[in-house]
Amino acid sequence: MISSMSVAIVWFRKSLRLDDNPALLQVCSDPSIQSVLPIYILDPEIHGKSFEKIGYARIRFLLESLEDLSTRMNEKLGQKLLFAQGNPHEILSALARILGSDLCLLTSDYCSEPYGRILTDKIEHSFQEGFSQSKVCFHQATHTLLDIEATTADPTFKNPKNMKDILRIFHSRFGTDGNGFLQTPEPQSAPTSLQPLPGDFDPLTHPETARFFISDISGIWVPPSLKESMVPSPFKGGETEGLDRLKRKVSQQTDFVNSFRKPKTFSTNDPANPLEPSTTGLSPYLSVGCLSVRRLWKEVEACNRGCEHTQPPESLHGQLLFREMFYLLSRSVPNWDQDLDNPMCKPIHWGEKDENKLEAWTNGDTGFPFIDAMMRQLEATGWMHHLGRHAVSCFLTRGQLWQHWKTGRDLFERNLIDSDWALNNANWLWLSGVAPFSMPYFRLYNPCPDGKSSLNAETSTARFIKHWIPELKDFPAKYVYEPHLAPQSAQAEAKCIIGSDYPNPIVDRKEAAKQNLAKFKASLQA
């Protein structure tokens, strides 16, 4: 029997951090709460029962993030993070039944994707029906700057389609200060203490919860084959690394921040290090909530104040505004992740699924080294520069292979460590040319970029390509992006015969592009 006390449950959902976490801060600042159950739930609907729904890079990043959160809670707050695996509604309801009248609060963060909203509604309804003494609070604007529900419910709201539209929304919602800076909410510091667990409650042994709960982070079972594949990555998961990267790449790099122009950054990463992004590399930490978007916005603002700086859409603030725009659209546009009955998706008659083409694209064996290096990087690290994403998505869809954008979307959803339902669908709608906010469909990326390409590929040494395609490591740089054009003597000297050691191009890029643009135009006119 649990002695009578006031207990709160903090469900860590999409905010795997202590800093600027409204749900956590709510319980820490409430003197009436005597005990807290902080919990993370591995949801089979999202991850799969054995992580089969996500790739090993995502698994690694998630587990590192959870381990870091658990460690930080223990060291900074003197509290233990509980782990459970199963349906969150069933687990939270079981806890509520056990705690009974002692449970005064369930708090977490808002999720805007369809499954997240359904789950939230189900939990709120069941608590109102069966545990009415317990308050339920899902904090808005935790994963975004805007309150997505309030913004899209505003009678004046119209779907934003460009930077001008989203800036108008931001000015309306936040206003500006005397220096013209948007007055976005201030981030809140991490708490310094947290109420203890109920002293006589053990979910590992209680009949209601024993089948759900895991002893600690080490008790999370990962298939051995996947664990063996989780190679080291330049991105280590967790709030500790997220805050450190924020400091290294933003707070201490004022000149970099103020001169930042996203389209001018290198798609092939830092020229001196093929593993380090030429951008901030913070998107994975925003995606799983290791880093607060409010914290990032304010750190960028601190660099901008009193200095000349770039403006949206190319600036770092511009990139965050695009993120907010896509979150709004994902909530307001019906069937955001579909090509049917989606007002933001033009009806294009894509080709039949070609397994050979898809396999070559997925595995980085298309014979186009820029495309292949990007795809191999994705497989190994779970990350890719935005211009790389532009190129591989264009190549798969309207450019060379004429395959449906949802096929690429699903692969990215599985593998990207910054995977995000709202943003992933937005980017594939955009880059396949089917959205109103897309670039003109006839503007294609050349999968064999030179030094003048808008893809900003480093071509003088081709270090990035050679890192990810070691077959070409001894090729002269001038041939690396189109190795099939190299003389046989150069191929022999590099010990890489094209068509044998590395594939020939799977399509004639120019002829395929010509045919595909004609198909796209015909679909628009149908």
BAGUTOR-228936 format. One record per residue (C-alpha): residue number from 1; x, y, z. Coordinates in Angstrom, 2 decimals. Layout:
N
- k_X_Y_Z
- NUM_X_Y_Z
...
END
This chain:
526
- k_X_Y_Z
- 1_0.00_0.00_0.00
- 2_1.36_3.40_-1.01
- 3_1.16_5.98_1.75
- 4_-0.97_9.02_0.99
- 5_0.88_11.75_-0.85
- 6_0.57_14.10_-3.81
- 7_2.24_12.46_-6.84
- 8_2.88_13.78_-10.36
- 9_3.89_11.86_-13.48
- 10_6.24_13.61_-15.93
- 11_6.12_11.85_-19.28
- 12_9.24_12.61_-21.33
- 13_7.87_12.43_-24.83
- 14_9.56_14.68_-27.41
- 15_11.60_16.72_-24.93
- 16_14.54_14.58_-23.82
- 17_16.14_17.35_-21.82
- 18_16.20_19.14_-18.47
- 19_16.74_22.63_-19.89
- 20_13.62_24.58_-20.87
- 21_11.27_21.64_-20.31
- 22_7.86_23.09_-19.30
- 23_6.42_19.78_-18.07
- 24_9.38_19.16_-15.79
- 25_9.46_22.74_-14.57
- 26_5.75_22.62_-13.78
- 27_6.17_19.88_-11.18
- 28_9.41_21.28_-9.77
- 29_7.79_24.63_-9.08
- 30_4.66_23.21_-7.41
- 31_5.21_22.94_-3.63
- 32_2.08_20.82_-3.21
- 33_3.65_17.93_-5.18
- 34_5.53_15.62_-2.84
- 35_6.66_12.94_-5.24
- 36_7.37_12.63_-8.97
- 37_7.45_9.71_-11.40
- 38_9.59_10.76_-14.39
- 39_9.09_8.27_-17.21
- 40_10.10_7.60_-20.80
- 41_8.00_5.13_-22.80
- 42_9.33_3.22_-25.80
- 43_6.24_3.08_-28.01
- 44_6.07_0.09_-30.44
- 45_3.83_2.18_-32.69
- 46_6.76_4.54_-33.25
- 47_9.86_2.38_-32.80
- 48_8.53_-1.13_-33.39
- 49_8.52_-3.94_-30.83
- 50_12.18_-4.66_-31.59
- 51_13.12_-1.31_-33.16
- 52_12.25_-2.67_-36.59
- 53_10.60_0.60_-37.62
- 54_13.74_2.72_-37.41
- 55_17.29_2.35_-38.71
- 56_20.31_1.67_-36.57
- 57_21.58_5.26_-36.69
- 58_18.27_6.46_-35.23
- 59_18.33_3.69_-32.62
- 60_21.85_4.60_-31.57
- 61_21.04_8.32_-31.34
- 62_17.87_7.66_-29.33
- 63_19.58_5.31_-26.88
- 64_22.46_7.74_-26.38
- 65_19.95_10.54_-25.77
- 66_18.05_8.46_-23.21
- 67_21.24_7.39_-21.46
- 68_22.34_11.01_-21.24
- 69_18.95_12.11_-19.90
- 70_19.03_9.37_-17.29
- 71_22.56_10.33_-16.22
- 72_21.76_14.05_-16.06
- 73_18.65_13.42_-13.98
- 74_20.61_11.34_-11.54
- 75_23.58_13.71_-11.26
- 76_21.80_17.06_-11.37
- 77_18.42_16.28_-9.80
- 78_19.17_13.21_-7.70
- 79_16.29_11.39_-9.36
- 80_15.91_8.19_-11.33
- 81_14.34_8.11_-14.80
- 82_11.89_5.23_-15.24
- 83_11.73_3.30_-18.51
- 84_8.76_1.40_-19.89
- 85_7.97_-0.26_-23.21
- 86_4.44_-0.54_-24.55
- 87_1.37_1.51_-25.37
- 88_1.64_4.83_-23.49
- 89_-2.11_5.00_-22.84
- 90_-2.10_1.57_-21.21
- 91_1.03_2.29_-19.17
- 92_-0.10_5.69_-17.89
- 93_-3.57_4.32_-17.09
- 94_-1.98_1.47_-15.13
- 95_0.08_3.95_-13.13
- 96_-3.02_6.03_-12.48
- 97_-4.89_3.01_-11.16
- 98_-2.04_2.15_-8.82
- 99_-1.59_5.68_-7.51
- 100_-5.34_6.31_-7.21
- 101_-6.24_9.48_-5.37
- 102_-2.55_10.25_-4.75
- 103_-2.04_11.09_-8.43
- 104_-2.64_14.81_-8.84
- 105_-1.00_15.52_-12.20
- 106_0.08_13.96_-15.48
- 107_2.18_16.38_-17.52
- 108_4.00_16.13_-20.84
- 109_4.49_18.00_-24.10
- 110_2.21_18.47_-27.09
- 111_2.73_16.44_-30.28
- 112_1.29_17.72_-33.55
- 113_1.50_14.61_-35.74
- 114_-1.73_12.59_-36.21
- 115_-0.74_9.62_-34.04
- 116_0.50_11.93_-31.30
- 117_-2.75_13.90_-31.28
- 118_-4.86_10.75_-31.20
- 119_-2.83_9.42_-28.28
- 120_-3.09_12.72_-26.43
- 121_-6.87_12.86_-26.89
- 122_-7.25_9.26_-25.73
- 123_-5.22_9.86_-22.58
- 124_-7.03_13.09_-21.74
- 125_-10.43_11.44_-22.22
- 126_-9.64_8.35_-20.14
- 127_-8.23_10.45_-17.29
- 128_-11.33_12.68_-17.31
- 129_-13.53_9.59_-17.18
- 130_-11.62_7.41_-14.74
- 131_-9.15_9.61_-12.84
- 132_-10.90_12.95_-12.65
- 133_-8.97_13.95_-9.52
- 134_-5.82_14.11_-11.65
- 135_-5.07_17.13_-13.80
- 136_-3.69_16.39_-17.29
- 137_-1.49_18.98_-18.96
- 138_0.12_18.71_-22.40
- 139_2.27_21.81_-22.82
- 140_1.95_23.63_-26.12
- 141_4.93_25.34_-27.78
- 142_7.47_22.97_-26.26
- 143_8.79_21.52_-29.51
- 144_8.09_24.68_-31.53
- 145_8.15_28.43_-30.96
- 146_4.51_28.81_-31.95
- 147_1.52_27.26_-30.22
- 148_0.49_25.19_-33.21
- 149_-3.10_24.60_-32.12
- 150_-3.78_28.21_-31.18
- 151_-2.14_29.55_-34.32
- 152_-3.98_27.30_-36.77
- 153_-7.30_27.86_-34.92
- 154_-7.02_31.64_-35.28
- 155_-9.80_32.87_-37.64
- 156_-7.23_34.96_-39.51
- 157_-4.87_32.02_-40.13
- 158_-4.00_31.17_-43.72
- 159_-1.64_28.44_-44.79
- 160_1.83_29.97_-45.17
- 161_3.56_29.19_-48.46
- 162_6.71_31.30_-48.23
- 163_8.95_33.20_-45.85
- 164_6.87_36.37_-46.14
- 165_3.78_34.47_-44.94
- 166_5.45_32.86_-41.93
- 167_7.07_36.14_-40.90
- 168_3.65_37.78_-40.98
- 169_2.35_35.08_-38.62
- 170_5.31_35.51_-36.28
- 171_4.90_39.28_-36.15
- 172_1.21_38.83_-35.40
- 173_1.78_36.26_-32.62
- 174_4.85_37.75_-30.93
- 175_5.41_41.32_-32.05
- 176_8.85_42.96_-32.05
- 177_10.96_44.97_-29.63
- 178_12.42_48.42_-30.22
- 179_15.26_46.95_-32.28
- 180_13.01_44.94_-34.57
- 181_13.69_41.54_-33.02
- 182_10.77_39.16_-32.61
- 183_9.72_38.79_-28.97
- 184_9.70_35.01_-28.88
- 185_9.29_33.32_-25.48
- 186_12.34_33.15_-23.24
- 187_13.73_29.68_-22.47
- 188_13.67_28.60_-18.84
- 189_16.68_27.18_-17.06
- 190_16.80_23.57_-15.92
- 191_15.54_22.89_-12.39
- 192_18.07_22.23_-9.65
- 193_16.05_19.67_-7.73
- 194_13.19_17.24_-8.25
- 195_10.86_15.58_-5.78
- 196_11.73_11.91_-5.10
- 197_9.97_8.78_-6.32
- 198_7.27_7.40_-4.02
- 199_9.27_5.49_-1.45
- 200_7.18_2.30_-1.41
- 201_6.33_1.98_-5.10
- 202_8.19_-0.42_-7.42
- 203_6.71_-0.64_-10.95
- 204_9.02_-3.56_-11.76
- 205_7.18_-5.84_-9.36
- 206_3.66_-4.45_-9.28
- 207_1.14_-6.69_-11.14
- 208_-0.27_-3.70_-13.06
- 209_3.06_-2.55_-14.47
- 210_5.61_-5.38_-14.23
- 211_5.06_-6.39_-17.87
- 212_5.82_-2.85_-19.09
- 213_8.69_-1.57_-17.02
- 214_12.42_-1.95_-17.66
- 215_15.06_-1.86_-14.93
- 216_17.09_0.96_-16.50
- 217_18.57_2.05_-19.82
- 218_20.74_-1.08_-19.96
- 219_17.59_-3.20_-19.82
- 220_16.32_-1.92_-23.19
- 221_16.67_-4.86_-25.54
- 222_18.20_-4.19_-28.95
- 223_18.55_-7.02_-31.50
- 224_22.24_-8.09_-31.57
- 225_22.44_-7.63_-35.35
- 226_21.36_-4.01_-35.00
- 227_23.65_-3.36_-32.05
- 228_26.61_-4.61_-34.10
- 229_25.69_-2.16_-36.87
- 230_25.58_0.90_-34.63
- 231_28.93_2.36_-35.64
- 232_30.30_5.58_-34.10
- 233_28.91_8.76_-35.62
- 234_29.88_12.45_-35.58
- 235_26.55_12.99_-33.83
- 236_26.37_11.66_-30.30
- 237_22.86_11.74_-28.88
- 238_21.90_13.59_-25.72
- 239_21.31_16.98_-24.16
- 240_24.93_17.20_-23.00
- 241_26.22_16.98_-26.55
- 242_23.39_19.16_-27.89
- 243_24.22_22.01_-25.50
- 244_27.93_21.60_-26.17
- 245_27.37_21.72_-29.94
- 246_25.16_24.79_-29.49
- 247_28.01_26.47_-27.66
- 248_30.69_25.42_-30.17
- 249_28.74_26.09_-33.37
- 250_26.56_29.06_-32.38
- 251_27.27_30.88_-29.12
- 252_31.05_30.99_-29.64
- 253_30.85_31.55_-33.41
- 254_29.31_35.01_-33.74
- 255_30.87_35.72_-37.14
- 256_29.70_32.35_-38.49
- 257_26.15_32.95_-37.24
- 258_25.92_36.52_-38.55
- 259_27.23_35.61_-41.99
- 260_25.35_32.32_-42.21
- 261_23.66_31.68_-45.56
- 262_22.27_28.16_-45.71
- 263_22.39_27.81_-49.53
- 264_26.10_28.70_-49.49
- 265_27.21_26.01_-47.04
- 266_29.03_22.93_-48.36
- 267_26.90_19.90_-49.19
- 268_30.04_17.80_-48.83
- 269_30.53_18.88_-45.20
- 270_33.51_20.71_-43.74
- 271_36.23_20.70_-46.43
- 272_38.77_19.69_-43.77
- 273_36.59_16.96_-42.24
- 274_34.13_14.88_-44.30
- 275_32.27_13.88_-41.12
- 276_31.61_17.37_-39.76
- 277_28.69_19.39_-41.20
- 278_29.36_22.84_-42.64
- 279_26.13_23.90_-40.90
- 280_25.44_23.79_-37.16
- 281_24.48_20.10_-37.13
- 282_21.84_20.84_-34.47
- 283_18.79_19.44_-36.28
- 284_19.03_15.96_-34.66
- 285_19.02_17.51_-31.20
- 286_15.96_19.60_-32.01
- 287_14.21_16.57_-33.50
- 288_14.32_14.38_-30.38
- 289_14.10_17.35_-28.02
- 290_17.62_17.25_-26.60
- 291_17.80_20.95_-27.42
- 292_15.12_23.59_-26.96
- 293_14.21_25.55_-30.09
- 294_13.67_28.58_-27.85
- 295_17.22_28.21_-26.54
- 296_18.63_28.02_-30.07
- 297_16.57_31.01_-31.28
- 298_17.81_33.19_-28.42
- 299_21.44_32.16_-28.85
- 300_21.27_33.13_-32.52
- 301_19.55_36.38_-31.54
- 302_22.33_37.16_-29.06
- 303_24.86_36.87_-31.89
- 304_22.74_39.06_-34.17
- 305_22.10_41.90_-31.74
- 306_24.26_44.93_-32.41
- 307_25.82_43.35_-35.52
- 308_25.12_43.19_-39.21
- 309_23.69_39.80_-39.99
- 310_22.00_37.81_-42.71
- 311_18.22_37.74_-42.89
- 312_15.58_35.07_-43.47
- 313_15.21_32.91_-45.43
- 314_18.96_32.21_-45.63
- 315_19.87_33.00_-42.02
- 316_19.73_30.58_-39.10
- 317_16.53_32.26_-37.90
- 318_15.21_31.73_-41.42
- 319_15.81_27.99_-41.12
- 320_13.87_27.88_-37.84
- 321_11.05_29.88_-39.44
- 322_10.80_27.30_-42.24
- 323_10.59_24.64_-39.52
- 324_7.66_26.47_-37.91
- 325_5.98_26.93_-41.28
- 326_6.08_23.21_-41.98
- 327_4.72_22.40_-38.54
- 328_1.77_24.69_-39.17
- 329_1.10_23.19_-42.60
- 330_1.36_19.64_-41.26
- 331_-1.41_20.48_-38.80
- 332_-3.68_22.51_-41.09
- 333_-3.36_20.67_-44.42
- 334_-5.48_17.51_-44.77
- 335_-3.58_14.34_-45.70
- 336_-0.23_16.07_-45.31
- 337_1.64_12.80_-45.78
- 338_-0.33_11.63_-48.84
- 339_-0.53_12.49_-52.51
- 340_-4.30_12.03_-52.70
- 341_-6.77_14.59_-51.31
- 342_-3.82_16.75_-50.28
- 343_-4.27_20.35_-51.47
- 344_-0.53_20.85_-51.15
- 345_0.32_18.02_-53.57
- 346_-0.02_18.20_-57.34
- 347_-1.38_14.99_-58.94
- 348_1.64_13.54_-60.72
- 349_1.50_10.12_-62.40
- 350_4.71_8.62_-61.06
- 351_6.22_5.51_-62.63
- 352_5.75_1.94_-61.52
- 353_7.91_0.95_-58.59
- 354_11.28_-0.19_-59.96
- 355_12.98_-2.35_-57.33
- 356_16.34_-2.35_-59.13
- 357_16.49_1.44_-59.30
- 358_15.32_1.79_-55.71
- 359_17.88_-0.72_-54.46
- 360_20.72_1.06_-56.26
- 361_19.58_4.44_-54.90
- 362_19.12_3.13_-51.35
- 363_22.50_1.37_-51.23
- 364_24.49_4.13_-52.92
- 365_25.25_2.10_-56.04
- 366_23.77_4.27_-58.81
- 367_27.08_5.04_-60.52
- 368_26.70_8.72_-59.65
- 369_29.28_9.29_-56.89
- 370_27.68_12.45_-55.44
- 371_24.36_10.64_-55.02
- 372_25.99_7.45_-53.78
- 373_28.20_9.21_-51.22
- 374_25.20_11.05_-49.79
- 375_23.17_7.85_-49.49
- 376_26.05_5.93_-47.90
- 377_26.54_8.77_-45.43
- 378_22.84_8.58_-44.56
- 379_23.03_4.86_-43.95
- 380_26.11_5.14_-41.74
- 381_25.41_8.31_-39.76
- 382_21.70_9.09_-40.19
- 383_22.45_12.58_-41.46
- 384_22.82_14.47_-44.75
- 385_23.32_18.14_-45.64
- 386_20.18_19.84_-46.95
- 387_21.69_20.25_-50.44
- 388_22.50_16.55_-50.46
- 389_18.86_15.87_-49.60
- 390_17.85_18.17_-52.45
- 391_20.02_16.27_-54.90
- 392_19.10_12.69_-53.92
- 393_15.36_13.45_-53.78
- 394_15.40_15.21_-57.14
- 395_17.40_12.29_-58.58
- 396_14.89_9.75_-57.26
- 397_11.77_11.59_-58.44
- 398_11.51_14.19_-61.20
- 399_15.19_14.09_-62.16
- 400_16.42_10.67_-63.21
- 401_14.52_7.70_-61.71
- 402_10.85_8.82_-61.82
- 403_9.94_7.03_-58.60
- 404_7.26_8.12_-56.14
- 405_8.36_10.65_-53.52
- 406_6.76_8.64_-50.71
- 407_9.30_5.86_-51.26
- 408_12.12_8.26_-50.51
- 409_10.16_9.84_-47.70
- 410_9.78_6.48_-45.97
- 411_13.49_5.68_-46.24
- 412_14.39_9.05_-44.79
- 413_11.84_8.59_-41.99
- 414_13.51_5.32_-41.08
- 415_17.11_6.48_-41.23
- 416_17.42_10.19_-40.47
- 417_18.46_10.99_-36.91
- 418_16.67_14.32_-37.36
- 419_13.60_12.54_-38.70
- 420_10.43_14.52_-38.11
- 421_6.98_13.72_-39.51
- 422_6.06_17.32_-40.29
- 423_9.39_18.29_-41.80
- 424_10.16_15.09_-43.66
- 425_6.86_15.17_-45.54
- 426_7.25_18.88_-46.23
- 427_10.70_18.47_-47.69
- 428_9.71_15.60_-49.96
- 429_6.66_17.50_-51.18
- 430_8.93_20.46_-51.82
- 431_11.84_18.67_-53.44
- 432_9.84_16.36_-55.68
- 433_8.24_19.49_-57.15
- 434_4.63_18.74_-56.22
- 435_3.95_21.44_-53.60
- 436_2.85_25.06_-54.19
- 437_5.96_26.15_-52.32
- 438_8.28_24.00_-54.49
- 439_10.87_25.39_-56.84
- 440_9.79_25.15_-60.52
- 441_9.68_21.45_-61.39
- 442_11.92_21.94_-64.43
- 443_14.85_23.16_-62.32
- 444_16.84_20.00_-61.75
- 445_20.02_19.35_-59.82
- 446_22.88_17.91_-61.79
- 447_23.88_14.66_-60.02
- 448_27.41_15.21_-61.35
- 449_28.20_18.65_-59.89
- 450_31.26_20.69_-60.76
- 451_32.87_23.46_-58.76
- 452_30.27_25.99_-59.94
- 453_27.21_23.92_-59.04
- 454_24.58_25.28_-56.66
- 455_25.05_22.01_-54.75
- 456_28.27_23.51_-53.36
- 457_30.29_20.32_-53.62
- 458_34.00_20.44_-52.87
- 459_35.64_19.24_-56.08
- 460_39.34_20.14_-55.84
- 461_40.15_17.10_-53.67
- 462_36.79_15.27_-53.67
- 463_37.66_14.20_-50.12
- 464_34.02_13.67_-49.12
- 465_33.30_11.42_-52.09
- 466_36.45_9.39_-51.56
- 467_35.65_8.95_-47.86
- 468_32.23_7.44_-48.53
- 469_33.16_5.65_-51.75
- 470_36.56_4.12_-51.01
- 471_36.46_2.40_-54.40
- 472_37.34_5.82_-55.85
- 473_39.97_6.80_-53.26
- 474_42.84_6.72_-55.77
- 475_40.93_8.36_-58.63
- 476_42.14_11.78_-59.84
- 477_39.76_14.36_-58.37
- 478_38.84_15.68_-61.80
- 479_37.21_12.34_-62.66
- 480_35.63_11.50_-59.30
- 481_32.18_12.98_-59.96
- 482_31.90_11.23_-63.34
- 483_34.29_8.29_-63.10
- 484_32.78_6.50_-66.09
- 485_34.31_9.23_-68.28
- 486_37.83_8.55_-67.01
- 487_40.23_6.96_-69.52
- 488_40.79_3.27_-69.06
- 489_44.41_4.00_-68.19
- 490_43.32_6.26_-65.29
- 491_40.87_3.63_-64.07
- 492_43.54_0.96_-64.17
- 493_46.03_3.15_-62.34
- 494_43.41_3.90_-59.64
- 495_42.67_0.15_-59.38
- 496_38.97_0.81_-59.95
- 497_37.44_-0.29_-63.22
- 498_34.06_1.33_-63.77
- 499_31.44_-1.32_-64.44
- 500_33.37_-3.82_-62.34
- 501_34.73_-2.24_-59.15
- 502_32.19_0.60_-59.16
- 503_28.97_0.63_-61.21
- 504_28.32_2.46_-64.44
- 505_25.53_5.06_-64.21
- 506_22.19_3.25_-64.00
- 507_20.58_5.78_-66.36
- 508_21.63_8.33_-68.94
- 509_21.11_11.36_-66.72
- 510_20.39_13.84_-69.50
- 511_18.02_11.63_-71.47
- 512_16.20_10.48_-68.32
- 513_15.77_14.09_-67.17
- 514_14.38_15.10_-70.56
- 515_11.83_12.27_-70.51
- 516_10.84_12.88_-66.90
- 517_10.25_16.60_-67.35
- 518_7.96_15.77_-70.25
- 519_6.05_13.30_-68.04
- 520_5.76_15.87_-65.26
- 521_4.44_18.51_-67.62
- 522_1.94_16.04_-69.09
- 523_0.67_15.16_-65.59
- 524_0.11_18.82_-64.79
- 525_-1.87_19.28_-67.99
- 526_-3.96_16.12_-67.60
END
